[in-house]
Amino acid sequence: MRKTSSIAPGWWDYTTLELDQKLTDKIAAMGPEDMIKLSRPGFKVVFYDTIEEFYLAEALEYVDVWKQSTAANPVGLCGPIGPTEQLPLVARIINELKISVKNAHFWSMDEWVVDGKEVSGDHPLSFQRTFKSLCYNRIDKSLAMPEENLHFPKADTSAFIESWKQAKCLIMQGGQGDVKHWAFNEPPKREGIYKDTPQTVEEYKQLATRVLDLHPITVQQNSRLHCGGNVPLIPTQAVTVGPKETWETDKVSIWHAGAHDNPFGQRLTTYMISNKIPDTCVPMSVLADHPNVQFNFYRPGLGTCSIEMH
């Protein structure tokens, strides 16, 4: 039987991995040049030296994808709320260069769920509200796509799942949370048939957009990022785009600014994907099976795993 989580005993997570001390020490000691060398066919590691270049590059992925969309061949991008710093840049680039994105599509990765229903668009923590206020509402109406080309997941997932047939998603962007998720693809709970053994990678890859419980690490992280650590304000459920939809995209692009996951976590998933060690206890590592993944790092945000007492 695998280890019990040292953080949340009712869950599987990265603390339940069977990694020996020698390997974890090696992972913790990796610097940027070591990580760049972990690139392989199907997995690319890129570093940016300035935060301006980092978020500009992320914004340009939106613009590049949206420029390709036509009425005859509609395409789009699935993007996160976290990070968000790229979103105003997307709108400014489009407006300044007068780029029409009328045929483009956007899928939002996730949304909070409270009492079985997604939060409304006027909720202060709403991802839909954030995307519209930071990006969509800032795009000149003569250039913007119609609202029906924006797809936001709801607790009733049928319409969102169907929307993936309306256009091709070329890139799925994301960040990496403390629990090593992309979107809210959490590790499995340690219950039922997964009490003694976590979900298999093949089972995990078949999960579509769904409502799910959030790991305690995720709840804590979001309270730190969004409301100064006021944990009770953070919902404990969300609806999230699934691995199934992720595997329908041409490329997965993950952005590590250093504000979301910690230094060890950034190194851990890079190592696991590079060495093709997928494990559902570390959801991001499942992307080892995807044919086109890119990890983008802000060099100063990588931090260090050296032991320091504060």
C-alpha positions in Angstrom: 0.0 0.0 0.0 1.3 3.5 -0.9 1.9 6.2 1.7 -0.8 8.2 3.4 -0.8 11.9 2.5 1.1 14.0 5.0 -1.2 16.9 4.2 -4.8 15.5 3.7 -5.1 11.8 4.6 -8.4 11.5 2.7 -6.7 12.3 -0.6 -4.0 11.2 -2.9 -1.5 13.9 -3.7 2.2 14.4 -4.3 3.2 13.5 -0.8 2.0 9.9 -1.5 4.6 9.4 -4.3 7.1 6.6 -3.7 10.2 8.7 -4.3 13.5 8.0 -2.5 15.4 10.8 -0.8 18.2 10.6 -3.4 15.8 11.4 -6.2 14.0 14.2 -4.4 17.3 15.8 -3.5 18.3 15.6 -7.2 15.0 17.2 -8.2 15.2 19.9 -5.6 18.8 20.8 -6.7 17.9 21.4 -10.3 18.5 24.9 -11.7 17.2 26.5 -14.9 19.9 25.0 -17.2 19.2 21.5 -15.8 15.5 21.9 -16.5 16.0 23.2 -20.0 18.0 20.0 -20.7 14.8 18.0 -19.7 13.2 19.1 -23.0 12.5 16.2 -25.2 10.3 15.5 -28.3 6.8 16.4 -27.3 8.0 18.4 -24.2 9.7 21.8 -24.3 11.0 23.8 -21.4 11.4 27.6 -21.9 12.7 30.3 -19.5 12.0 34.1 -19.6 14.3 36.5 -17.8 11.9 39.4 -17.2 8.3 39.3 -16.0 7.3 41.6 -18.9 8.6 39.2 -21.5 6.9 36.3 -19.7 3.4 37.7 -19.7 3.8 39.2 -23.2 4.7 35.8 -24.5 1.7 34.3 -22.8 -0.6 37.1 -24.3 0.8 36.5 -27.7 -0.4 32.9 -27.7 -3.9 34.2 -27.5 -3.4 36.7 -30.3 -1.6 34.1 -32.5 -4.4 31.5 -32.1 -7.2 34.0 -32.5 -5.7 35.5 -35.7 -5.8 32.0 -37.3 -9.6 31.6 -36.9 -11.9 32.1 -39.9 -15.6 31.5 -40.5 -14.7 28.4 -42.5 -12.2 27.1 -40.0 -13.0 28.4 -36.5 -10.3 27.9 -33.8 -9.7 29.1 -30.3 -7.8 28.8 -27.0 -8.7 27.5 -23.6 -7.3 29.8 -20.9 -7.0 30.1 -17.2 -7.9 32.7 -14.5 -4.6 32.3 -12.7 -2.5 33.7 -14.0 -4.4 36.8 -15.1 -1.7 39.3 -15.8 -1.6 38.4 -19.5 -5.3 39.2 -20.1 -5.1 43.0 -20.4 -2.1 42.6 -22.7 -4.2 40.5 -25.0 -6.8 43.3 -25.4 -4.2 46.0 -25.8 -2.4 44.1 -28.6 -5.6 43.5 -30.4 -6.7 47.1 -30.2 -3.4 48.7 -31.0 -2.7 46.5 -34.0 -6.4 46.5 -35.0 -6.6 42.7 -35.3 -10.0 41.3 -36.0 -10.8 38.3 -33.8 -14.5 38.1 -34.8 -14.3 34.4 -35.7 -12.2 33.3 -32.7 -13.4 31.2 -29.7 -12.4 31.2 -26.1 -13.0 28.4 -23.5 -12.7 29.3 -19.9 -11.1 26.5 -17.9 -13.2 26.4 -14.8 -15.6 28.1 -12.4 -16.5 27.9 -8.7 -19.5 25.9 -7.7 -21.6 26.6 -4.6 -24.6 24.5 -3.5 -24.5 22.6 -6.8 -24.6 25.6 -9.1 -21.8 27.7 -10.7 -21.4 31.1 -9.2 -23.0 34.0 -11.1 -21.1 36.4 -13.3 -21.3 39.1 -10.7 -19.7 37.0 -7.9 -16.5 38.8 -6.8 -14.5 35.5 -7.3 -16.2 34.6 -10.6 -13.7 33.5 -13.3 -16.2 34.6 -16.0 -16.3 38.1 -14.5 -12.6 38.3 -14.3 -12.0 37.3 -17.9 -14.6 39.7 -19.2 -13.4 42.6 -17.0 -9.6 42.1 -17.7 -9.8 41.1 -21.4 -13.0 40.7 -23.4 -14.7 44.0 -22.3 -11.5 45.9 -23.2 -11.4 44.7 -26.8 -12.9 47.1 -29.3 -16.3 45.9 -30.2 -15.5 46.3 -33.9 -12.7 43.7 -33.4 -14.1 41.3 -30.8 -15.7 37.9 -31.2 -19.5 37.7 -30.4 -20.3 36.6 -26.8 -21.6 33.3 -28.1 -18.0 32.4 -29.0 -17.1 32.6 -25.3 -17.7 29.3 -23.5 -17.8 29.2 -19.7 -18.3 25.9 -17.9 -21.4 25.4 -15.8 -22.5 22.8 -13.3 -24.7 21.4 -16.1 -21.7 20.6 -18.3 -23.6 19.6 -21.4 -23.5 22.9 -23.3 -19.8 23.4 -22.5 -18.9 19.9 -23.7 -20.9 20.4 -26.9 -19.1 23.7 -27.6 -15.9 21.8 -28.2 -17.4 20.6 -31.4 -18.0 24.2 -32.7 -14.3 25.0 -33.1 -10.9 23.5 -32.8 -9.0 24.4 -29.6 -5.4 24.9 -30.7 -3.8 25.7 -27.3 -4.8 25.0 -23.7 -3.0 27.4 -21.4 -2.8 26.9 -17.7 -0.9 27.5 -14.5 0.2 24.9 -12.0 -1.3 25.0 -8.5 0.2 23.8 -5.2 -1.5 20.4 -5.6 0.1 20.2 -9.1 -3.2 20.6 -11.0 -3.9 22.3 -14.3 -7.3 23.9 -14.3 -9.0 22.2 -11.3 -8.0 18.7 -12.3 -7.3 17.6 -8.7 -5.7 14.3 -7.6 -8.3 11.7 -6.7 -9.9 11.3 -3.3 -8.7 8.3 -1.2 -12.1 6.6 -1.1 -14.2 3.8 -2.6 -12.3 1.8 -5.2 -9.4 4.3 -4.9 -8.9 3.8 -1.1 -5.8 1.7 -1.4 -4.6 2.6 -5.0 -5.1 5.9 -6.8 -6.9 6.2 -10.1 -5.0 4.9 -13.1 -3.6 7.3 -15.7 -5.8 5.9 -18.4 -8.9 6.4 -16.2 -7.8 9.9 -15.4 -7.3 10.8 -19.1 -11.0 9.9 -19.9 -12.4 12.4 -17.4 -14.4 15.1 -19.1 -15.6 18.5 -17.8 -17.1 17.8 -14.4 -18.0 19.2 -11.0 -15.6 18.0 -8.3 -14.4 18.6 -4.8 -11.3 20.7 -4.3 -8.2 19.4 -2.4 -7.6 21.3 0.8 -4.3 22.5 -0.6 -6.2 24.1 -3.5 -8.7 25.8 -1.2 -5.8 27.2 1.0 -3.8 28.3 -2.1 -6.8 30.2 -3.5 -7.5 31.9 -0.2 -3.9 33.1 -0.2 -4.1 34.4 -3.8 -7.6 35.9 -3.9 -8.7 37.0 -0.4 -5.7 37.4 1.9 -6.0 33.9 3.4 -9.7 34.2 4.4 -10.3 30.5 3.7 -14.1 30.4 4.4 -14.6 32.7 1.4 -13.3 30.1 -1.1 -15.8 27.5 -2.4 -14.8 23.9 -1.9 -16.2 22.7 -5.3 -15.6 23.8 -8.9 -16.5 22.8 -12.5 -13.4 22.2 -14.6 -12.4 21.3 -18.1 -11.2 17.7 -18.1 -8.2 15.7 -19.4 -10.5 14.5 -22.1 -10.8 18.0 -23.6 -7.1 18.6 -22.9 -6.2 15.7 -25.2 -8.4 17.2 -27.9 -6.1 20.3 -28.1 -3.0 20.6 -30.3 -0.8 22.0 -27.5 -0.8 22.4 -23.8 1.1 25.5 -22.6 1.7 25.9 -18.9 3.0 29.2 -17.4 5.0 29.1 -14.1 5.4 32.6 -12.8 6.4 31.4 -9.3 3.3 32.9 -7.6 1.2 29.7 -7.7 3.2 26.6 -7.1 6.3 26.4 -5.0 9.9 25.9 -6.2 9.9 22.1 -5.5 6.6 21.6 -7.3 7.8 23.4 -10.4 10.8 21.1 -10.6 8.9 18.0 -9.7 6.4 18.1 -12.6 9.1 19.1 -15.1 11.1 16.1 -14.1 8.1 13.7 -14.1 6.9 14.8 -17.6 10.4 14.8 -19.1 11.0 11.3 -17.8 7.5 10.1 -18.6 6.5 9.3 -15.1 2.7 10.0 -15.1 0.9 9.5 -11.8 -2.5 10.7 -10.9 -1.3 11.8 -7.5 0.5 14.5 -9.4 -2.2 15.5 -12.0 0.2 17.7 -14.1 2.5 14.7 -14.6 -0.3 13.0 -16.5 0.6 15.4 -19.3 3.7 13.2 -19.9 1.3 11.3 -22.3 0.3 14.4 -24.3 2.1 14.8 -27.6 2.8 18.5 -27.3 3.5 20.2 -24.0 5.5 23.4 -23.2 6.5 24.6 -19.7 7.2 28.3 -19.6 9.1 29.6 -16.6 9.9 33.1 -15.2 13.5 32.6 -14.2 13.4 34.6 -10.9 10.1 32.9 -10.0 11.7 29.4 -10.0 13.1 30.1 -6.5 15.3 27.7 -4.6 14.7 24.6 -2.5 17.5 25.3 -0.1 16.7 24.9 3.6 16.2 28.2 5.3 14.7 28.8 8.7 12.6 32.0 9.0 
